[in-house]
């Protein structure tokens, strides 16, 4: 009788191990903190942003938000027009009549932080 009870208990425990997913490792506190920090907005000064003013390193400001559009420069349908305000405020040009409404959804992919006031 004892053997049957032990066998059932072992079967239940082994079954639970197969059904319950293992816990993921959270890493050390530095890794956890880094993951948290990547979700927090960074702020940039105009001086910092102004350094990113080339087709190989292009940041723009739109409504006090900072975007790294470097990977989009070559794809920009308006050619080098995107570089006219590289490292500076592009709000007026961004909301110009030449842009289709889809750019308002696309820009979020390039967001890196906020303009420091």
N, C-alpha and C positions, 0 to 999 in steps of 0.2 A: 504494500500500500504506500509506503514512504517513497519507494522508487517511482511510482506513478505520479505522486504529487511533485517530486523534484523534476521529473521529466516535463510535466505540464508547465511548471514555473520557468524552466529553462526555455521551453518553446515560446512562452509569452514574452520573455525578455529578449530572445533573439528576434522574434517577430517585431517587437517594438523598435529594435535597432534598425531593422530594414525599413520600417514605415516612417520613423521620425528622422527628418534630415539632420545632418550634423551641424553644429554651430559653426559659423564662420569665425575665423580668427580676426580680431579687430586690430591687431598689430600693437606696437608700443604706443605710448601716449603722444610721442612726436608725430607719428603717422596719423593718428586720429586727429590731432590738432591741425596738421597740414590739410587734411580733408575738410575740416571745418573752415579753415582760413580761405580755402579756394572758393567757398561759397559766399564769402564776405566781399563786398565791393571795395575795390582799391580806389584811392583818389590820386589824381595826377595834377601837377601844376601846369600852367601854360608853357613854362620854360621846358619842362620835361617833354611835353607833347611836341613842341616845336622842333625837337631833335629828330623826330620821325617824319621827315619831309621829302622822302625819295620814293621812287617806284619800287625799290627793294625793301623799303621800311616806311610804310605809310599809315599814319594815324590821323584820324579826323575827329572833330568835336561836332556833335549834333545835339542841340538843346541841352547843353551841359553834361552830356554823356560822351565817353571816349570810346572810340572804335578802332581796332587794328584791322584795316582793310587791305593790308599788303597782299594777301593771297587773292584778292579780287581785282587788283589794279589791271592785270593783263586781260581779264574777262570783261571789264567795264565796257558796255556798249558805246559809251561816249568817248572812248579812247582815253587820252591823257587828261581830259577835263577833270577827272577825279583828283589829279595832282595839283590843280590850281589852288587848292586850299589844304594841301598836305601839311600836316603839322599845325593846323590852324582850324578855325571855326568854319564848318561847311553847312551850317544850318540853312542858310538862305538858298544855296544851290541844291541841297538835298530836297527841299520842299518845292522846287521849281516845277513848272509844267511838263518838263521833259521826262520826268520819272513816272513809270507806271505804278499802280498801287502795290504791286508785289514787293517793291523795294522796302516798304514799311515793315513787311514780315521778314525779309531777308536780313535787315540790318542787325537784328537781335543776335544773329549768329556771330557777329564780329565785336560785340560789346566786351570791353575789358575793365571798365571802371567809370568813375565820375570825375568831372572837372572840380578841382579844389577852388573854393572861393576865398 
